[in-house]
Amino acid sequence: MRALSRILGTSLYLSALASAQCPVDAVIVKGHVQNATPNSKVRVQLVYPKEKPGESGEVDVENGAFQIPIEFVTAQSSIFTNLPKRCGRKPKTVVVTLLENDHESDQILLDFAKSFRMADSSAYTLRSEVVLNGLH
């Protein structure tokens, strides 16, 4: 029984250590809203391969502009828990939605590989700013 406890303890420790080795990166979405209404918000949702939804966040539009960083873990999950972690997890698509009075008024789907570039070792920025159109 003691040996089993040690094995389980060691496995948990190694699993935690492997998870800690993968960095957390960020996607920074910046843009502006044409004809923004008061209380407009922008929601950003990361989508991974096989259409798996990931991290998301919202930000208020201020003076027609917005910027929001969305952090994501780069560790790729595996059905084999004893394999070392790979750290190449990246979103496939970034969905940017304009909300006016809690209703969707515009949406853009960005291909991560084509629309973003690595700005530094842990952040991806847009190649060009997003432009969303308000209702008015």
Backbone as JSON, one array per atom type, in Angstrom:
{
  "sequence": "MRALSRILGTSLYLSALASAQCPVDAVIVKGHVQNATPNSKVRVQLVYPKEKPGESGEVDVENGAFQIPIEFVTAQSSIFTNLPKRCGRKPKTVVVTLLENDHESDQILLDFAKSFRMADSSAYTLRSEVVLNGLH",
  "N": [[0.82, -1.2, 0.0], [1.97, 1.21, 0.76], [3.87, 1.58, -1.26], [2.23, 1.99, -3.44], [1.05, 4.42, -2.7], [3.32, 6.09, -2.79], [3.93, 5.94, -5.52], [1.62, 7.07, -6.65], [1.79, 9.64, -5.51], [4.22, 10.55, -6.61], [3.53, 10.48, -9.31], [1.51, 12.46, -9.39], [3.04, 14.69, -8.67], [4.9, 14.81, -10.81], [3.12, 15.2, -12.89], [2.06, 17.73, -12.26], [4.41, 19.19, -12.44], [5.02, 18.88, -15.17], [2.86, 20.25, -16.31], [3.4, 22.81, -15.46], [5.52, 23.51, -17.02], [4.71, 24.42, -19.5], [4.12, 27.45, -21.18], [1.96, 30.32, -20.57], [0.26, 32.0, -22.97], [-0.8, 34.99, -24.72], [-3.48, 36.44, -26.57], [-3.86, 39.4, -28.19], [-6.35, 41.55, -28.92], [-7.2, 44.24, -30.83], [-8.92, 47.19, -31.82], [-11.45, 49.17, -33.51], [-14.75, 50.66, -33.33], [-17.09, 51.54, -35.65], [-19.51, 54.03, -35.55], [-20.27, 53.57, -32.85], [-22.41, 52.8, -30.13], [-23.5, 54.15, -26.94], [-22.45, 52.28, -24.1], [-21.57, 50.05, -25.52], [-20.06, 46.84, -26.05], [-17.29, 44.6, -26.54], [-16.86, 41.25, -27.28], [-14.55, 38.63, -27.07], [-13.73, 35.46, -28.23], [-11.88, 32.53, -28.03], [-11.36, 29.84, -30.25], [-10.71, 26.46, -30.63], [-9.13, 23.72, -32.52], [-11.44, 21.35, -33.99], [-13.64, 22.77, -33.36], [-13.76, 23.46, -30.65], [-14.73, 25.44, -28.0], [-12.9, 27.98, -26.29], [-11.01, 30.07, -24.12], [-12.37, 33.28, -23.15], [-13.42, 36.75, -23.2], [-14.66, 40.02, -22.23], [-14.88, 43.5, -23.09], [-15.37, 46.98, -22.53], [-16.3, 49.37, -25.03], [-14.51, 52.23, -25.63], [-14.64, 55.55, -26.47], [-15.0, 54.75, -29.08], [-13.03, 52.83, -29.46], [-11.25, 49.73, -28.7], [-9.43, 47.32, -26.74], [-8.25, 44.17, -25.88], [-6.7, 41.68, -23.96], [-6.46, 38.17, -24.17], [-5.7, 35.49, -22.29], [-4.19, 32.26, -22.75], [-3.61, 28.78, -22.13], [-0.84, 26.96, -23.22], [-0.42, 24.26, -23.11], [-1.01, 21.09, -24.45], [-3.63, 18.84, -24.21], [-3.71, 15.32, -23.53], [-4.84, 12.02, -24.14], [-3.33, 10.16, -23.01], [-2.06, 10.23, -20.03], [0.45, 9.8, -19.0], [2.34, 10.63, -20.79], [4.78, 13.09, -21.8], [3.99, 16.58, -21.61], [2.97, 18.54, -24.4], [3.62, 21.74, -25.73], [2.23, 23.26, -27.67], [-0.32, 24.25, -28.06], [-2.7, 26.22, -29.66], [-5.14, 28.69, -30.55], [-7.53, 28.13, -33.2], [-9.35, 29.77, -34.42], [-10.42, 33.14, -33.89], [-13.05, 34.72, -32.48], [-14.69, 37.73, -32.79], [-16.98, 39.79, -31.37], [-19.4, 42.35, -31.53], [-21.34, 43.85, -29.1], [-24.29, 45.51, -28.56], [-26.35, 47.08, -26.36], [-26.66, 44.57, -25.14], [-27.2, 42.93, -27.33], [-26.15, 41.14, -30.2], [-24.48, 42.87, -32.71], [-22.55, 42.95, -34.67], [-20.08, 40.78, -36.09], [-16.93, 39.19, -36.37], [-14.92, 36.66, -37.76], [-11.77, 35.51, -37.19], [-8.99, 34.02, -38.7], [-6.62, 32.41, -36.92], [-3.9, 31.74, -37.6], [-3.47, 33.28, -39.92], [-4.23, 35.9, -39.27], [-2.88, 36.82, -37.02], [0.24, 37.68, -35.46], [3.31, 36.8, -33.83], [4.17, 38.85, -31.26], [5.91, 39.06, -29.13], [7.68, 36.81, -26.93], [5.46, 35.67, -25.67], [3.06, 36.72, -26.55], [0.51, 37.35, -28.94], [-0.35, 39.47, -31.58], [-2.69, 41.33, -33.58], [-2.37, 41.47, -37.14], [-3.53, 43.55, -38.49], [-5.74, 46.11, -37.34], [-9.01, 45.37, -36.0], [-12.13, 46.2, -37.39], [-15.27, 47.02, -36.43], [-18.8, 47.34, -37.05], [-21.22, 49.48, -35.83], [-24.79, 49.64, -35.06], [-25.91, 52.05, -35.91]],
  "CA": [[0.0, 0.0, 0.0], [2.88, 2.36, 0.81], [4.47, 1.75, -2.58], [1.2, 2.58, -4.28], [0.94, 5.83, -2.3], [4.48, 6.79, -3.33], [3.78, 6.01, -6.98], [0.59, 8.07, -6.92], [2.35, 10.94, -5.14], [5.22, 10.9, -7.62], [2.8, 10.75, -10.56], [0.88, 13.76, -9.25], [4.11, 15.69, -8.68], [5.42, 14.91, -12.17], [2.05, 15.78, -13.71], [2.04, 19.16, -11.96], [5.65, 19.74, -12.98], [4.89, 18.94, -16.63], [1.92, 21.32, -16.63], [4.03, 24.09, -15.18], [6.54, 23.8, -18.01], [4.13, 25.07, -20.67], [3.81, 28.85, -20.88], [0.66, 30.92, -20.84], [0.4, 33.04, -23.99], [-1.95, 35.89, -24.8], [-3.91, 36.98, -27.85], [-4.28, 40.77, -27.95], [-7.23, 42.0, -29.98], [-7.32, 45.7, -30.78], [-9.66, 47.68, -32.96], [-12.39, 50.25, -33.24], [-16.13, 50.44, -33.74], [-17.69, 52.66, -36.37], [-20.86, 54.32, -35.07], [-20.49, 52.88, -31.57], [-23.44, 53.35, -29.25], [-23.08, 54.1, -25.53], [-22.52, 50.95, -23.47], [-21.18, 48.96, -26.42], [-19.02, 45.95, -25.55], [-16.74, 43.65, -27.5], [-16.55, 39.94, -26.7], [-13.59, 37.86, -27.84], [-13.79, 34.03, -27.88], [-10.91, 31.69, -28.74], [-11.92, 28.56, -30.66], [-9.63, 25.52, -30.94], [-9.51, 22.71, -33.52], [-12.66, 20.57, -33.75], [-14.63, 23.75, -32.9], [-13.84, 23.49, -29.18], [-14.62, 26.8, -27.47], [-11.86, 28.16, -25.27], [-11.05, 31.25, -23.28], [-13.08, 34.42, -23.7], [-13.47, 37.92, -22.34], [-15.39, 41.18, -22.75], [-14.33, 44.8, -22.75], [-16.19, 48.12, -22.97], [-15.79, 50.23, -26.1], [-14.3, 53.58, -25.1], [-14.35, 56.49, -27.55], [-14.98, 54.01, -30.34], [-11.88, 51.91, -29.56], [-11.16, 48.67, -27.7], [-8.26, 46.44, -26.72], [-8.43, 43.15, -24.86], [-5.83, 40.51, -24.01], [-7.06, 36.91, -23.72], [-4.63, 34.53, -22.01], [-4.52, 30.84, -22.96], [-2.57, 27.82, -21.75], [-0.33, 26.32, -24.43], [-0.3, 22.81, -22.91], [-1.97, 20.29, -25.19], [-4.05, 17.68, -23.42], [-3.53, 14.03, -24.18], [-5.57, 10.97, -23.45], [-2.31, 9.39, -22.3], [-1.59, 11.16, -19.01], [1.85, 9.56, -18.64], [3.22, 11.21, -21.8], [5.14, 14.47, -21.49], [3.1, 17.59, -22.2], [3.45, 19.35, -25.53], [3.23, 23.12, -25.45], [1.92, 23.93, -28.92], [-1.76, 24.54, -28.18], [-3.04, 27.57, -30.12], [-6.49, 28.73, -31.11], [-7.66, 28.05, -34.66], [-10.16, 30.92, -34.82], [-10.73, 34.13, -32.85], [-14.35, 35.31, -32.79], [-14.82, 39.06, -32.2], [-18.4, 40.13, -31.45], [-19.83, 43.63, -30.98], [-22.62, 43.79, -28.39], [-24.91, 46.8, -28.28], [-27.53, 46.81, -25.52], [-26.66, 43.12, -24.95], [-27.56, 42.23, -28.56], [-25.05, 41.06, -31.17], [-24.74, 43.72, -33.87], [-21.56, 42.66, -35.7], [-19.17, 39.7, -35.68], [-15.86, 38.86, -37.32], [-14.17, 35.44, -37.46], [-10.38, 35.69, -37.63], [-8.15, 32.83, -38.77], [-5.5, 32.73, -36.04], [-2.62, 31.65, -38.31], [-3.33, 34.34, -40.92], [-4.54, 37.24, -38.76], [-2.07, 37.19, -35.87], [1.7, 37.44, -35.49], [3.9, 36.78, -32.49], [4.78, 40.15, -30.96], [7.05, 38.73, -28.26], [7.71, 35.37, -26.62], [4.23, 35.12, -25.11], [1.88, 37.48, -26.97], [0.17, 37.44, -30.36], [-1.13, 40.66, -31.89], [-3.28, 41.36, -34.92], [-1.59, 42.07, -38.23], [-4.2, 44.83, -38.7], [-6.82, 46.29, -36.38], [-10.36, 44.94, -36.32], [-13.13, 47.27, -37.51], [-16.64, 46.54, -36.27], [-19.78, 48.35, -37.4], [-22.38, 49.61, -34.94], [-26.1, 49.64, -35.71], [-26.32, 53.37, -36.44]],
  "C": [[0.87, 1.26, 0.0], [3.5, 2.65, -0.55], [3.48, 2.41, -3.53], [1.03, 4.06, -3.97], [2.11, 6.64, -2.86], [4.37, 6.97, -4.84], [2.75, 7.08, -7.34], [1.1, 9.47, -6.62], [3.35, 11.43, -6.17], [4.55, 11.24, -8.94], [2.14, 12.13, -10.52], [1.91, 14.88, -9.32], [4.63, 15.9, -10.1], [4.39, 15.53, -13.11], [1.98, 17.29, -13.5], [3.27, 19.85, -12.54], [5.57, 19.89, -14.5], [3.95, 20.06, -17.04], [2.57, 22.68, -16.47], [5.05, 24.47, -16.24], [6.0, 24.51, -19.25], [3.75, 26.5, -20.32], [2.35, 29.2, -21.12], [0.92, 32.05, -21.83], [-0.84, 33.92, -23.97], [-2.21, 36.3, -26.25], [-4.42, 38.39, -27.53], [-5.07, 41.26, -29.16], [-7.49, 43.49, -29.79], [-8.1, 46.16, -32.0], [-10.53, 48.86, -32.59], [-13.76, 49.91, -33.82], [-16.63, 51.7, -34.44], [-19.13, 52.81, -35.88], [-21.19, 53.57, -33.78], [-21.58, 53.58, -30.78], [-22.92, 53.33, -27.82], [-23.3, 52.68, -24.99], [-22.25, 49.79, -24.42], [-20.06, 48.15, -25.77], [-18.51, 45.09, -26.7], [-16.4, 42.38, -26.74], [-15.58, 39.22, -27.64], [-13.6, 36.43, -27.32], [-12.74, 33.3, -28.71], [-11.58, 30.35, -29.04], [-10.77, 27.69, -31.14], [-10.07, 24.52, -32.01], [-10.69, 21.86, -33.04], [-13.74, 21.45, -33.11], [-14.83, 23.76, -31.38], [-13.7, 24.93, -28.69], [-13.59, 26.87, -26.36], [-12.09, 29.42, -24.47], [-11.78, 32.4, -23.97], [-13.02, 35.58, -22.72], [-14.25, 39.02, -23.03], [-14.72, 42.45, -22.29], [-15.29, 45.88, -23.26], [-15.5, 48.85, -24.11], [-15.69, 51.63, -25.53], [-13.85, 54.49, -26.23], [-14.21, 55.77, -28.89], [-13.87, 53.0, -30.49], [-11.96, 50.84, -28.46], [-9.84, 47.93, -27.84], [-8.47, 45.46, -25.59], [-7.42, 42.03, -25.03], [-6.6, 39.29, -23.49], [-5.91, 35.92, -23.53], [-5.12, 33.1, -22.27], [-3.32, 29.98, -22.61], [-2.14, 27.07, -23.0], [-0.19, 24.8, -24.31], [-1.4, 22.08, -23.68], [-2.34, 19.08, -24.34], [-3.86, 16.42, -24.24], [-4.34, 13.0, -23.42], [-4.6, 10.07, -22.68], [-1.64, 10.31, -21.28], [-0.12, 10.95, -18.64], [2.83, 10.11, -19.68], [3.59, 12.63, -21.4], [4.22, 15.44, -22.23], [3.78, 18.24, -23.4], [2.88, 20.74, -25.33], [2.89, 23.89, -26.72], [0.47, 24.29, -29.11], [-1.97, 26.01, -28.56], [-4.47, 27.54, -30.64], [-6.44, 28.61, -32.63], [-8.35, 29.31, -35.19], [-10.33, 31.84, -33.62], [-12.01, 34.82, -33.31], [-14.47, 36.64, -32.04], [-16.25, 39.52, -32.45], [-18.67, 41.49, -30.82], [-21.21, 43.45, -30.36], [-23.09, 45.2, -28.11], [-26.23, 46.54, -27.57], [-27.76, 45.3, -25.36], [-27.15, 42.32, -26.16], [-26.37, 42.27, -29.52], [-25.38, 41.93, -32.38], [-23.7, 43.54, -34.98], [-20.64, 41.56, -35.18], [-18.16, 39.44, -36.79], [-15.18, 37.59, -36.83], [-12.78, 35.62, -38.05], [-9.65, 34.35, -37.61], [-6.87, 33.16, -37.99], [-4.17, 32.77, -36.8], [-2.4, 32.8, -39.28], [-3.44, 35.75, -40.34], [-3.64, 37.73, -37.64], [-0.6, 36.9, -36.12], [2.21, 37.47, -34.06], [4.63, 38.09, -32.26], [5.99, 40.0, -30.05], [6.92, 37.27, -27.89], [6.41, 34.81, -26.09], [2.97, 35.87, -25.55], [1.74, 37.52, -28.49], [-0.68, 38.68, -30.56], [-1.66, 40.56, -33.31], [-2.33, 41.97, -35.93], [-2.21, 43.42, -38.62], [-5.41, 44.89, -37.76], [-8.17, 45.81, -36.92], [-11.25, 46.18, -36.41], [-14.51, 46.62, -37.45], [-17.61, 47.67, -36.58], [-20.96, 48.32, -36.44], [-23.67, 49.67, -35.75], [-26.44, 50.94, -36.4], [-25.43, 53.8, -37.58]]
}
